[in-house]
Amino acid sequence: MTYTLPALPYAYDALAPHLSPETMELHHDKHHAAYVKAANETVERLASAETWQIAGLERALAFNVSGHGLHTLFWDSMSPEMEQRPSGALAEAIDKAFGSVDKYHERFKGALTTIQGSGWALLVFEPIAAELQIVQVQNHDGAMLLGSTPILAADGWEHAYYVDYRNDKAAWAENFTQMTDWAGASSRFDTVVSSAAA
């Protein structure tokens, strides 16, 4: 197995009332697990693929591996320690890029709620400008800024919120901001900035 499903970093009910145990179990154990399984199957198929099969299999691999990676970051982007606020270097970078944490929240919620179809809202560090940016990713693997490193990921696919919020994506976006793990985001930000400076 090339890829493995990581354990959730908290219990199924740890994010209640914002996300129900039912949503967490379905999302992690069924949806995320399906991307891991498909990625491993695609790697296996590529090993013996005919030339004409490679392009389709490479697209399938990109879709499923990206889905796996984004879901892994998504679990780490939330915390049972609700209502955290960014601090330190990340807070300064947010103020520089967006004007304030409140303005960041509005931009991020806007990105999450206006995805056309299925996709993700990401807070990324873009190394050319050396600044934070908010981007939308279609499905799992489209429209990502080349070279950018995700710091936070919010899932905009319906399976992430429909059990709890039905079609109210704005409510889902608002609740995601209340569960954001800013301590973990700060650690990821410090790591990527240090690597960029090296």
Secondary structure as UniProt FT lines:
FT   TURN            12..18
FT   HELIX           21..25
FT   HELIX           26..32
FT   HELIX           33..46
FT   TURN            47..48
FT   HELIX           51..76
FT   HELIX           88..98
FT   HELIX           101..113
FT   STRAND          119..126
FT   TURN            127..130
FT   STRAND          131..138
FT   TURN            139..141
FT   TURN            146..147
FT   STRAND          149..155
FT   HELIX           158..160
FT   HELIX           162..165
FT   TURN            166..167
FT   HELIX           169..179
FT   HELIX           182..197
//
